Amino acid sequence: MSHPEKTKVAVVTGGASGIGRRTVERLLAEQWQVWALDVSQERLARMDQELGAGGHLRTLGCDVTDEAGVQRAFAAIRSATGGIDALVCSAGAIRPGPLTSHSAGDLDLMLAVNVKGPWLCVREALPALRLGASVEAPARIVFVGSVTGMMPKAGSGFYGATKSALHALASVFAVELAPSGITVNVVAPGTVDTPMRDQVLSASRASGYQTYGTSPLGRIARPDDVAGAVLYLLSDAARYVNGAVLPVDGGSRAALN
């Protein structure tokens, strides 16, 4: 007698906007149960109303920079689901501008969201990720990094530094967690058509920041392009991929090289 396949469970931070939201939508389409975490209750409520997803979508307010809040969120997830199969850390923050023009608060924010947040989420997700994980069928962690973390540029120095740090964390996590049957990888987008890009462009005149612009493919990325790469890293096809940083930039980095 065949048994129905177990529904996979994913947690997506920054799940109500941009790349995170599109990743949630793609996972729901593939019949995952998804917990979307976001700092904005308003965005979560709107997503709940728009997607619903027959009970496969759960939303939870969570500030990834708040240690106690992250602990509460993952305790609630463990209580409701037991194990989880994937963690996607998509929450991010950017403050463009020359290095000397930033306030200490700008740096604190980017470090907190882009580095401390993913670290906290991995730490709190580990007990649930380890349940049922094996070297042959690993649980997955995917960080949303940035091409700017691979090739820093003027006007985006601190953002690039925090994404470089995130890439480094992923490499170390990939080695440390592999014996537990957990892989850790990064997708590194270039310019993506998201609300974060709109925020950056509105401040670009004053900051001197310039986006990568259109890629050699003649356009910027859409959230779906990045979500597709995330889903690849969560798929059976990528079960032996570990510690990778995958640029998703239409060839922008190659062209600049």
C-alpha positions as CSV (number, residue, x, y, z in Angstrom):
1,M,0.0,0.0,0.0
2,S,1.5,3.4,-1.0
3,H,1.5,6.2,1.5
4,P,0.8,9.8,0.5
5,E,3.9,11.9,0.2
6,K,4.5,14.1,3.3
7,T,3.8,17.8,2.7
8,K,7.1,19.7,2.9
9,V,7.3,22.7,5.2
10,A,9.2,25.9,4.4
11,V,9.8,29.1,6.4
12,V,10.4,32.3,4.4
13,T,11.5,35.5,6.1
14,G,10.7,38.8,4.4
15,G,7.9,36.7,3.0
16,A,5.3,39.3,2.3
17,S,7.2,41.5,-0.2
18,G,9.5,41.2,-3.3
19,I,11.6,38.1,-3.7
20,G,10.3,36.6,-0.5
21,R,6.6,36.9,-1.5
22,R,7.3,35.4,-4.9
23,T,9.1,32.6,-3.3
24,V,6.1,31.9,-1.1
25,E,3.8,31.9,-4.1
26,R,6.0,29.5,-6.0
27,L,6.3,27.1,-3.0
28,L,2.5,27.2,-2.5
29,A,2.1,26.3,-6.2
30,E,4.3,23.3,-5.6
31,Q,2.1,22.2,-2.6
32,W,4.5,23.2,0.1
33,Q,3.2,24.3,3.5
34,V,4.7,27.8,3.9
35,W,5.2,30.0,6.9
36,A,5.7,33.6,5.7
37,L,7.4,35.8,8.3
38,D,7.5,39.5,7.9
39,V,8.0,42.6,10.0
40,S,5.0,44.3,8.4
41,Q,1.6,43.1,9.7
42,E,-0.1,45.1,7.0
43,R,1.7,43.3,4.2
44,L,1.0,39.9,5.9
45,A,-2.7,40.6,6.2
46,R,-2.9,41.7,2.5
47,M,-1.0,38.5,1.5
48,D,-3.3,36.3,3.6
49,Q,-6.3,37.9,1.9
50,E,-4.9,37.6,-1.6
51,L,-3.4,34.1,-1.4
52,G,-5.2,32.1,1.3
53,A,-3.9,29.0,-0.3
54,G,-6.3,26.5,1.2
55,G,-4.6,26.4,4.6
56,H,-1.1,25.8,3.2
57,L,-0.1,29.4,4.0
58,R,0.5,30.6,7.5
59,T,1.7,34.1,8.3
60,L,3.5,35.3,11.3
61,G,4.7,38.8,12.3
62,C,8.4,38.7,13.1
63,D,11.3,41.2,13.3
64,V,14.3,39.1,12.4
65,T,16.6,41.5,14.4
66,D,14.7,40.8,17.6
67,E,16.2,37.7,19.3
68,A,13.2,37.1,21.6
69,G,10.8,37.6,18.7
70,V,12.6,35.1,16.5
71,Q,12.6,32.6,19.3
72,R,8.9,33.0,19.7
73,A,8.2,32.7,16.0
74,F,10.2,29.4,15.6
75,A,8.8,28.0,18.8
76,A,5.3,28.6,17.4
77,I,6.3,27.0,14.1
78,R,7.8,23.9,15.9
79,S,4.7,23.6,18.0
80,A,2.4,23.6,15.0
81,T,4.4,21.6,12.5
82,G,7.3,19.7,14.2
83,G,10.0,19.6,11.6
84,I,10.7,22.0,8.7
85,D,12.3,21.1,5.4
86,A,13.5,24.5,4.3
87,L,14.4,28.0,5.6
88,V,14.7,30.9,3.1
89,C,16.1,34.1,4.6
90,S,14.9,36.8,2.3
91,A,14.4,39.7,4.7
92,G,16.9,42.5,3.8
93,A,17.6,46.2,4.3
94,I,19.6,48.7,2.3
95,R,20.6,52.3,3.0
96,P,22.5,53.6,-0.1
97,G,25.1,56.3,0.1
98,P,28.8,57.1,0.4
99,L,30.4,55.4,3.4
100,T,31.2,58.7,5.2
101,S,27.7,60.0,4.8
102,H,26.0,57.2,6.7
103,S,24.9,57.4,10.3
104,A,25.8,54.7,12.8
105,G,22.1,53.8,12.8
106,D,22.2,53.0,9.0
107,L,25.0,50.6,9.6
108,D,23.4,49.1,12.7
109,L,20.2,48.5,10.7
110,M,21.9,46.8,7.8
111,L,24.0,44.6,10.0
112,A,21.0,43.7,12.1
113,V,18.7,42.7,9.2
114,N,21.3,41.3,6.7
115,V,23.6,39.5,9.1
116,K,22.3,39.1,12.6
117,G,18.8,38.2,11.3
118,P,19.7,35.2,9.2
119,W,22.0,34.0,11.9
120,L,19.3,34.2,14.5
121,C,16.8,32.4,12.2
122,V,19.2,29.6,11.4
123,R,20.0,29.1,15.1
124,E,16.3,28.9,16.1
125,A,15.3,26.8,13.0
126,L,18.0,24.2,13.6
127,P,16.0,21.8,15.9
128,A,13.2,21.7,13.4
129,L,15.5,21.5,10.4
130,R,17.4,18.5,11.9
131,L,14.2,16.5,12.4
132,G,14.0,14.0,9.5
133,A,17.0,15.5,7.7
134,S,19.8,13.2,6.3
135,V,22.8,13.4,4.1
136,E,20.7,11.6,1.4
137,A,17.7,13.8,1.8
138,P,19.0,17.1,3.3
139,A,17.0,19.9,4.7
140,R,17.8,23.2,3.0
141,I,18.8,26.8,4.0
142,V,18.9,29.5,1.3
143,F,20.1,33.0,2.0
144,V,19.2,35.8,-0.4
145,G,22.6,37.6,-0.8
146,S,23.6,40.0,-3.5
147,V,26.0,40.4,-6.4
148,T,27.0,43.6,-4.5
149,G,28.4,41.2,-1.9
150,M,30.6,39.6,-4.5
151,M,31.6,42.9,-6.2
152,P,31.2,45.9,-3.9
153,K,30.6,49.2,-5.5
154,A,30.5,52.9,-4.6
155,G,27.3,54.2,-3.0
156,S,26.6,50.7,-1.6
157,G,29.6,50.0,0.6
158,F,27.9,49.0,3.8
159,Y,25.2,47.0,2.0
160,G,27.8,45.1,0.1
161,A,29.8,44.5,3.2
162,T,26.8,43.0,5.0
163,K,26.0,40.8,2.0
164,S,29.7,39.7,1.8
165,A,29.4,38.8,5.5
166,L,26.2,36.9,4.8
167,H,28.0,34.9,2.0
168,A,30.8,34.1,4.5
169,L,28.3,32.9,7.1
170,A,26.7,30.7,4.5
171,S,30.0,29.1,3.7
172,V,30.8,28.3,7.3
173,F,27.2,27.1,8.0
174,A,27.5,24.8,5.0
175,V,30.4,23.0,6.5
176,E,29.2,23.0,10.1
177,L,25.7,21.8,9.3
178,A,26.5,19.2,6.6
179,P,26.9,16.3,9.1
180,S,23.3,17.0,10.3
181,G,22.0,16.6,6.7
182,I,21.5,20.4,6.1
183,T,22.8,22.2,3.1
184,V,23.3,26.0,3.0
185,N,23.5,28.0,-0.2
186,V,23.1,31.6,-1.4
187,V,21.3,33.2,-4.3
188,A,22.9,36.5,-5.2
189,P,20.6,38.8,-7.3
190,G,21.7,41.8,-9.2
191,T,19.1,44.6,-9.7
192,V,15.6,43.2,-9.1
193,D,12.3,44.9,-9.7
194,T,11.1,45.0,-6.1
195,P,9.9,47.6,-3.6
196,M,13.4,47.7,-2.2
197,R,14.7,48.9,-5.7
198,D,12.0,51.6,-5.7
199,Q,13.2,52.8,-2.3
200,V,16.8,52.9,-3.5
201,L,16.0,54.7,-6.7
202,S,14.1,57.4,-4.8
203,A,17.2,58.1,-2.7
204,S,19.7,57.6,-5.5
205,R,20.1,61.3,-6.5
206,A,21.3,62.2,-3.1
207,S,23.3,59.0,-2.4
208,G,25.2,58.6,-5.6
209,Y,24.1,55.0,-5.7
210,Q,23.5,53.4,-9.1
211,T,21.8,50.1,-9.7
212,Y,23.4,47.6,-12.0
213,G,20.8,48.4,-14.6
214,T,19.8,46.2,-17.4
215,S,21.8,43.0,-17.8
216,P,23.4,41.6,-21.0
217,L,20.0,40.0,-21.4
218,G,18.5,43.4,-21.9
219,R,16.4,43.7,-18.7
220,I,16.6,43.7,-14.9
221,A,15.5,40.7,-12.9
222,R,12.0,40.0,-11.8
223,P,11.3,38.5,-8.4
224,D,10.3,35.3,-10.2
225,D,13.8,34.9,-11.7
226,V,15.3,34.8,-8.2
227,A,12.5,32.7,-6.7
228,G,13.2,30.1,-9.5
229,A,16.8,29.9,-8.4
230,V,15.7,29.5,-4.7
231,L,13.3,26.6,-5.8
232,Y,16.1,25.0,-7.6
233,L,18.3,25.0,-4.5
234,L,15.3,23.5,-2.6
235,S,14.8,20.8,-5.2
236,D,16.0,17.2,-5.4
237,A,18.2,18.3,-8.3
238,A,20.3,20.4,-5.8
239,R,20.6,17.9,-3.0
240,Y,24.4,17.8,-3.4
241,V,24.9,21.5,-3.9
242,N,26.3,23.0,-0.7
243,G,28.1,26.2,0.1
244,A,27.4,27.8,-3.3
245,V,26.8,31.4,-4.1
246,L,24.7,31.5,-7.3
247,P,24.6,34.9,-9.1
248,V,21.1,35.6,-10.5
249,D,21.9,38.7,-12.5
250,G,21.5,38.0,-16.2
251,G,25.3,38.2,-16.6
252,S,25.8,41.7,-15.1
253,R,28.8,40.6,-13.0
254,A,30.4,38.8,-15.9
255,A,30.0,41.9,-18.1
256,L,31.6,44.1,-15.4
257,N,34.5,41.7,-15.0
